[in-house]
Amino acid sequence: MQENRSLTVLRAKHGLTKEEMAAKLGMSRQAYSSIENGKIRGNIKFWGKVQKVFNIPSEEMWDLVNGDIEVYTKV
């Protein structure tokens, strides 16, 4: 599995550590890190939390899930 770089960029844009990001999403740092690093896939519940916490429009969620960082690097 490939690293989800869009999660890394999203986290960095908000100035969060992996531990802080995991806390916002209600999960352990290890579990979050495994998803960001591509060791496991986030399930629908995980992606729903990401969308809600960061107020991501539904039309952009597919890009995030697929690791499309271009959406998240726009200024």
C-alpha positions in Angstrom: 0.0 0.0 0.0 1.2 3.5 -0.7 1.5 6.4 1.8 -1.5 8.8 1.8 0.4 12.0 1.2 -2.8 14.1 1.3 -3.2 13.2 4.9 0.3 14.3 5.6 -0.2 17.6 3.8 -3.6 18.1 5.5 -2.0 17.5 8.9 0.9 19.8 8.2 -1.4 22.6 6.9 -3.1 22.6 10.3 0.2 22.5 12.2 -0.6 19.2 13.8 1.7 16.3 15.0 0.5 12.8 14.3 -0.4 12.5 18.0 -2.5 15.7 17.8 -4.2 14.5 14.6 -5.0 11.2 16.1 -6.5 12.9 19.2 -8.7 15.0 17.0 -9.9 11.9 15.2 -10.4 9.9 18.5 -7.8 7.2 17.8 -4.3 6.2 18.8 -1.3 7.8 17.2 -0.2 4.3 16.1 -3.4 3.6 14.3 -3.4 7.1 12.6 0.2 6.7 11.6 -0.5 3.3 10.0 -3.1 4.9 7.8 -1.0 8.0 6.9 2.0 5.7 6.1 -0.2 3.4 4.0 0.3 0.3 6.2 -3.5 0.0 6.5 -6.5 1.7 4.8 -8.8 3.9 6.7 -12.4 2.7 6.9 -15.5 4.7 6.1 -15.8 5.8 9.7 -12.2 7.1 9.7 -12.7 9.2 6.5 -16.1 10.5 7.8 -14.3 11.8 10.9 -11.6 13.4 8.8 -14.3 15.1 6.7 -16.2 16.3 9.7 -13.2 17.5 11.8 -11.7 19.4 8.9 -14.9 20.5 7.3 -13.9 19.0 3.9 -16.6 19.3 1.2 -17.9 16.0 0.0 -16.7 16.6 -3.6 -13.1 16.8 -2.3 -13.2 13.7 -0.1 -12.5 11.3 -2.9 -9.3 13.1 -3.7 -8.2 12.9 -0.1 -9.0 9.2 0.2 -7.0 8.6 -2.9 -4.1 10.6 -1.8 -4.4 13.4 -4.4 -2.3 16.1 -2.7 -2.9 18.7 -5.4 -6.2 19.6 -3.8 -4.5 20.3 -0.4 -1.5 22.2 -1.6 -3.4 25.0 -3.2 -3.0 28.3 -1.3 
